[in-house]
Amino acid sequence: MSMAYIRKAYGVPAKRGMWVKYTNHAGHVVRGKIISATHHLCVQFIGNLGRSFLHPKDENLVYCGMEIPEAQA
């Protein structure tokens, strides 16, 4: 799957290099960057959190654009 397919099929603004915020199962908001796409988006998280494959329409995923989002206080 390509990033263009993800955008068209799911109606999301996903682009390689785009920043996202993701609220994990513990309720923590983490920031990361989209690095690739298959059937899901591969997101590299800031720090030692590694990477994860997320569904483009995941309700806990927020697309933030090309600028790094502010950390939550």
N, CA, C and O atoms as a GROMACS GRO file, in nm:
protein
  292
    1MET      N    1   0.084  -0.117   0.000
    1MET     CA    2   0.000   0.000   0.000
    1MET      C    3   0.089   0.125   0.000
    1MET      O    4   0.196   0.127   0.061
    2SER      N    5   0.042   0.225  -0.068
    2SER     CA    6   0.117   0.350  -0.070
    2SER      C    7   0.049   0.452   0.020
    2SER      O    8  -0.066   0.434   0.061
    3MET      N    9   0.122   0.558   0.050
    3MET     CA   10   0.065   0.665   0.131
    3MET      C   11  -0.053   0.728   0.058
    3MET      O   12  -0.152   0.766   0.121
    4ALA      N   13  -0.043   0.741  -0.075
    4ALA     CA   14  -0.154   0.797  -0.154
    4ALA      C   15  -0.279   0.710  -0.140
    4ALA      O   16  -0.390   0.761  -0.129
    5TYR      N   17  -0.261   0.578  -0.140
    5TYR     CA   18  -0.374   0.487  -0.122
    5TYR      C   19  -0.438   0.508   0.015
    5TYR      O   20  -0.560   0.514   0.026
    6ILE      N   21  -0.356   0.520   0.118
    6ILE     CA   22  -0.405   0.542   0.255
    6ILE      C   23  -0.488   0.670   0.259
    6ILE      O   24  -0.598   0.672   0.316
    7ARG      N   25  -0.436   0.778   0.198
    7ARG     CA   26  -0.509   0.906   0.197
    7ARG      C   27  -0.644   0.892   0.128
    7ARG      O   28  -0.746   0.939   0.178
    8LYS      N   29  -0.643   0.826   0.011
    8LYS     CA   30  -0.767   0.814  -0.067
    8LYS      C   31  -0.867   0.718  -0.001
    8LYS      O   32  -0.985   0.749   0.010
    9ALA      N   33  -0.820   0.602   0.040
    9ALA     CA   34  -0.909   0.499   0.094
    9ALA      C   35  -0.971   0.538   0.229
    9ALA      O   36  -1.087   0.507   0.256
   10TYR      N   37  -0.893   0.606   0.314
   10TYR     CA   38  -0.940   0.637   0.448
   10TYR      C   39  -0.976   0.783   0.469
   10TYR      O   40  -1.031   0.820   0.573
   11GLY      N   41  -0.946   0.868   0.370
   11GLY     CA   42  -0.981   1.010   0.382
   11GLY      C   43  -0.906   1.082   0.492
   11GLY      O   44  -0.962   1.167   0.561
   12VAL      N   45  -0.779   1.047   0.509
   12VAL     CA   46  -0.695   1.109   0.611
   12VAL      C   47  -0.582   1.186   0.543
   12VAL      O   48  -0.550   1.157   0.428
   13PRO      N   49  -0.521   1.282   0.612
   13PRO     CA   50  -0.415   1.364   0.550
   13PRO      C   51  -0.274   1.304   0.562
   13PRO      O   52  -0.176   1.376   0.545
   14ALA      N   53  -0.263   1.177   0.591
   14ALA     CA   54  -0.134   1.113   0.620
   14ALA      C   55  -0.031   1.137   0.510
   14ALA      O   56  -0.058   1.118   0.391
   15LYS      N   57   0.089   1.178   0.553
   15LYS     CA   58   0.203   1.195   0.462
   15LYS      C   59   0.328   1.151   0.537
   15LYS      O   60   0.338   1.166   0.658
   16ARG      N   61   0.424   1.098   0.462
   16ARG     CA   62   0.552   1.060   0.521
   16ARG      C   63   0.617   1.185   0.580
   16ARG      O   64   0.625   1.289   0.514
   17GLY      N   65   0.661   1.176   0.704
   17GLY     CA   66   0.723   1.289   0.772
   17GLY      C   67   0.625   1.371   0.855
   17GLY      O   68   0.667   1.462   0.927
   18MET      N   69   0.496   1.342   0.846
   18MET     CA   70   0.395   1.415   0.922
   18MET      C   71   0.398   1.373   1.070
   18MET      O   72   0.413   1.255   1.102
   19TRP      N   73   0.382   1.471   1.157
   19TRP     CA   74   0.377   1.444   1.300
   19TRP      C   75   0.235   1.405   1.342
   19TRP      O   76   0.137   1.454   1.286
   20VAL      N   77   0.227   1.316   1.440
   20VAL     CA   78   0.100   1.274   1.496
   20VAL      C   79   0.109   1.270   1.647
   20VAL      O   80   0.217   1.264   1.705
   21LYS      N   81  -0.007   1.273   1.711
   21LYS     CA   82  -0.018   1.246   1.854
   21LYS      C   83  -0.104   1.122   1.867
   21LYS      O   84  -0.203   1.106   1.796
   22TYR      N   85  -0.064   1.034   1.959
   22TYR     CA   86  -0.137   0.910   1.980
   22TYR      C   87  -0.158   0.890   2.129
   22TYR      O   88  -0.064   0.901   2.207
   23THR      N   89  -0.281   0.862   2.168
   23THR     CA   90  -0.312   0.832   2.308
   23THR      C   91  -0.311   0.681   2.323
   23THR      O   92  -0.396   0.611   2.268
   24ASN      N   93  -0.214   0.631   2.400
   24ASN     CA   94  -0.199   0.486   2.414
   24ASN      C   95  -0.300   0.428   2.512
   24ASN      O   96  -0.379   0.501   2.572
   25HIS      N   97  -0.296   0.296   2.529
   25HIS     CA   98  -0.394   0.227   2.614
   25HIS      C   99  -0.390   0.272   2.761
   25HIS      O  100  -0.488   0.256   2.834
   26ALA      N  101  -0.276   0.329   2.803
   26ALA     CA  102  -0.264   0.377   2.941
   26ALA      C  103  -0.310   0.523   2.955
   26ALA      O  104  -0.308   0.579   3.065
   27GLY      N  105  -0.351   0.583   2.844
   27GLY     CA  106  -0.397   0.721   2.848
   27GLY      C  107  -0.289   0.825   2.830
   27GLY      O  108  -0.317   0.945   2.840
   28HIS      N  109  -0.165   0.783   2.802
   28HIS     CA  110  -0.055   0.877   2.780
   28HIS      C  111  -0.054   0.924   2.635
   28HIS      O  112  -0.070   0.843   2.543
   29VAL      N  113  -0.036   1.053   2.614
   29VAL     CA  114  -0.026   1.108   2.479
   29VAL      C  115   0.120   1.108   2.439
   29VAL      O  116   0.204   1.166   2.508
   30VAL      N  117   0.150   1.042   2.328
   30VAL     CA  118   0.288   1.036   2.277
   30VAL      C  119   0.292   1.097   2.138
   30VAL      O  120   0.194   1.091   2.063
   31ARG      N  121   0.405   1.156   2.105
   31ARG     CA  122   0.423   1.218   1.974
   31ARG      C  123   0.512   1.131   1.888
   31ARG      O  124   0.605   1.066   1.937
   32GLY      N  125   0.484   1.131   1.760
   32GLY     CA  126   0.564   1.052   1.668
   32GLY      C  127   0.552   1.104   1.526
   32GLY      O  128   0.473   1.194   1.497
   33LYS      N  129   0.633   1.045   1.437
   33LYS     CA  130   0.637   1.086   1.298
   33LYS      C  131   0.605   0.966   1.210
   33LYS      O  132   0.656   0.856   1.232
   34ILE      N  133   0.519   0.987   1.109
   34ILE     CA  134   0.487   0.881   1.013
   34ILE      C  135   0.610   0.854   0.928
   34ILE      O  136   0.665   0.945   0.866
   35ILE      N  137   0.654   0.728   0.924
   35ILE     CA  138   0.773   0.696   0.845
   35ILE      C  139   0.744   0.608   0.724
   35ILE      O  140   0.824   0.604   0.631
   36SER      N  141   0.632   0.537   0.724
   36SER     CA  142   0.595   0.455   0.608
   36SER      C  143   0.451   0.407   0.622
   36SER      O  144   0.384   0.432   0.722
   37ALA      N  145   0.404   0.338   0.517
   37ALA     CA  146   0.268   0.287   0.520
   37ALA      C  147   0.262   0.150   0.453
   37ALA      O  148   0.329   0.126   0.353
   38THR      N  149   0.182   0.062   0.511
   38THR     CA  150   0.147  -0.066   0.450
   38THR      C  151  -0.007  -0.062   0.449
   38THR      O  152  -0.065   0.026   0.386
   39HIS      N  153  -0.072  -0.154   0.515
   39HIS     CA  154  -0.216  -0.141   0.538
   39HIS      C  155  -0.240  -0.047   0.656
   39HIS      O  156  -0.351   0.000   0.679
   40HIS      N  157  -0.134  -0.022   0.731
   40HIS     CA  158  -0.138   0.068   0.845
   40HIS      C  159  -0.025   0.169   0.832
   40HIS      O  160   0.060   0.157   0.744
   41LEU      N  161  -0.026   0.269   0.919
   41LEU     CA  162   0.081   0.368   0.921
   41LEU      C  163   0.189   0.322   1.018
   41LEU      O  164   0.158   0.278   1.129
   42CYS      N  165   0.313   0.333   0.978
   42CYS     CA  166   0.423   0.304   1.069
   42CYS      C  167   0.466   0.438   1.129
   42CYS      O  168   0.508   0.529   1.057
   43VAL      N  169   0.456   0.450   1.261
   43VAL     CA  170   0.487   0.573   1.332
   43VAL      C  171   0.606   0.550   1.424
   43VAL      O  172   0.606   0.458   1.505
   44GLN      N  173   0.708   0.635   1.409
   44GLN     CA  174   0.827   0.632   1.497
   44GLN      C  175   0.801   0.733   1.607
   44GLN      O  176   0.787   0.853   1.580
   45PHE      N  177   0.796   0.686   1.732
   45PHE     CA  178   0.767   0.774   1.844
   45PHE      C  179   0.894   0.839   1.897
   45PHE      O  180   1.004   0.784   1.883
   46ILE      N  181   0.877   0.956   1.958
   46ILE     CA  182   0.989   1.030   2.016
   46ILE      C  183   1.038   0.956   2.141
   46ILE      O  184   0.959   0.898   2.215
   47GLY      N  185   1.168   0.959   2.163
   47GLY     CA  186   1.227   0.895   2.280
   47GLY      C  187   1.253   0.748   2.256
   47GLY      O  188   1.277   0.707   2.142
   48ASN      N  189   1.250   0.672   2.359
   48ASN     CA  190   1.278   0.528   2.350
   48ASN      C  191   1.150   0.446   2.336
   48ASN      O  192   1.144   0.331   2.382
   49LEU      N  193   1.050   0.502   2.273
   49LEU     CA  194   0.922   0.433   2.263
   49LEU      C  195   0.911   0.346   2.138
   49LEU      O  196   0.813   0.274   2.122
   50GLY      N  197   1.012   0.351   2.051
   50GLY     CA  198   1.012   0.265   1.932
   50GLY      C  199   0.913   0.310   1.828
   50GLY      O  200   0.880   0.428   1.817
   51ARG      N  201   0.865   0.212   1.751
   51ARG     CA  202   0.768   0.241   1.646
   51ARG      C  203   0.651   0.147   1.657
   51ARG      O  204   0.659   0.041   1.720
   52SER      N  205   0.542   0.186   1.593
   52SER     CA  206   0.421   0.106   1.599
   52SER      C  207   0.344   0.121   1.469
   52SER      O  208   0.355   0.223   1.401
   53PHE      N  209   0.266   0.020   1.436
   53PHE     CA  210   0.178   0.026   1.320
   53PHE      C  211   0.038   0.060   1.368
   53PHE      O  212  -0.020  -0.012   1.451
   54LEU      N  213  -0.016   0.170   1.317
   54LEU     CA  214  -0.145   0.220   1.361
   54LEU      C  215  -0.241   0.227   1.243
   54LEU      O  216  -0.202   0.261   1.131
   55HIS      N  217  -0.368   0.196   1.269
   55HIS     CA  218  -0.470   0.210   1.165
   55HIS      C  219  -0.489   0.359   1.137
   55HIS      O  220  -0.497   0.439   1.230
   56PRO      N  221  -0.498   0.398   1.010
   56PRO     CA  222  -0.512   0.540   0.975
   56PRO      C  223  -0.634   0.608   1.036
   56PRO      O  224  -0.632   0.730   1.054
   57LYS      N  225  -0.739   0.534   1.070
   57LYS     CA  226  -0.860   0.592   1.128
   57LYS      C  227  -0.873   0.565   1.278
   57LYS      O  228  -0.981   0.579   1.336
   58ASP      N  229  -0.764   0.525   1.341
   58ASP     CA  230  -0.765   0.498   1.485
   58ASP      C  231  -0.818   0.621   1.558
   58ASP      O  232  -0.771   0.732   1.535
   59GLU      N  233  -0.915   0.602   1.646
   59GLU     CA  234  -0.976   0.714   1.717
   59GLU      C  235  -0.879   0.784   1.812
   59GLU      O  236  -0.905   0.896   1.856
   60ASN      N  237  -0.768   0.718   1.845
   60ASN     CA  238  -0.669   0.777   1.935
   60ASN      C  239  -0.555   0.846   1.862
   60ASN      O  240  -0.459   0.891   1.924
   61LEU      N  241  -0.564   0.856   1.729
   61LEU     CA  242  -0.460   0.914   1.646
   61LEU      C  243  -0.503   1.052   1.597
   61LEU      O  244  -0.612   1.068   1.542
   62VAL      N  245  -0.417   1.152   1.618
   62VAL     CA  246  -0.443   1.289   1.573
   62VAL      C  247  -0.332   1.331   1.479
   62VAL      O  248  -0.214   1.325   1.515
   63TYR      N  249  -0.368   1.375   1.359
   63TYR     CA  250  -0.270   1.423   1.261
   63TYR      C  251  -0.238   1.568   1.293
   63TYR      O  252  -0.328   1.650   1.308
   64CYS      N  253  -0.108   1.601   1.302
   64CYS     CA  254  -0.067   1.734   1.348
   64CYS      C  255   0.004   1.818   1.243
   64CYS      O  256   0.034   1.934   1.269
   65GLY      N  257   0.032   1.765   1.127
   65GLY     CA  258   0.102   1.842   1.025
   65GLY      C  259   0.251   1.817   1.027
   65GLY      O  260   0.298   1.720   1.087
   66MET      N  261   0.326   1.904   0.961
   66MET     CA  262   0.469   1.881   0.942
   66MET      C  263   0.554   1.943   1.053
   66MET      O  264   0.674   1.918   1.058
   67GLU      N  265   0.494   2.022   1.141
   67GLU     CA  266   0.566   2.080   1.255
   67GLU      C  267   0.546   1.993   1.378
   67GLU      O  268   0.437   1.941   1.401
   68ILE      N  269   0.651   1.977   1.456
   68ILE     CA  270   0.643   1.893   1.576
   68ILE      C  271   0.537   1.951   1.672
   68ILE      O  272   0.541   2.070   1.703
   69PRO      N  273   0.443   1.868   1.719
   69PRO     CA  274   0.339   1.919   1.809
   69PRO      C  275   0.394   1.949   1.948
   69PRO      O  276   0.494   1.891   1.991
   70GLU      N  277   0.328   2.039   2.015
   70GLU     CA  278   0.366   2.075   2.151
   70GLU      C  279   0.348   1.956   2.244
   70GLU      O  280   0.253   1.879   2.230
   71ALA      N  281   0.441   1.941   2.338
   71ALA     CA  282   0.427   1.837   2.439
   71ALA      C  283   0.318   1.880   2.536
   71ALA      O  284   0.301   1.999   2.563
   72GLN      N  285   0.244   1.784   2.587
   72GLN     CA  286   0.141   1.816   2.685
   72GLN      C  287   0.204   1.835   2.821
   72GLN      O  288   0.298   1.765   2.858
   73ALA      N  289   0.151   1.931   2.894
   73ALA     CA  290   0.202   1.959   3.030
   73ALA      C  291   0.150   1.858   3.128
   73ALA      O  292   0.182   1.865   3.247
   0.00000   0.00000   0.00000
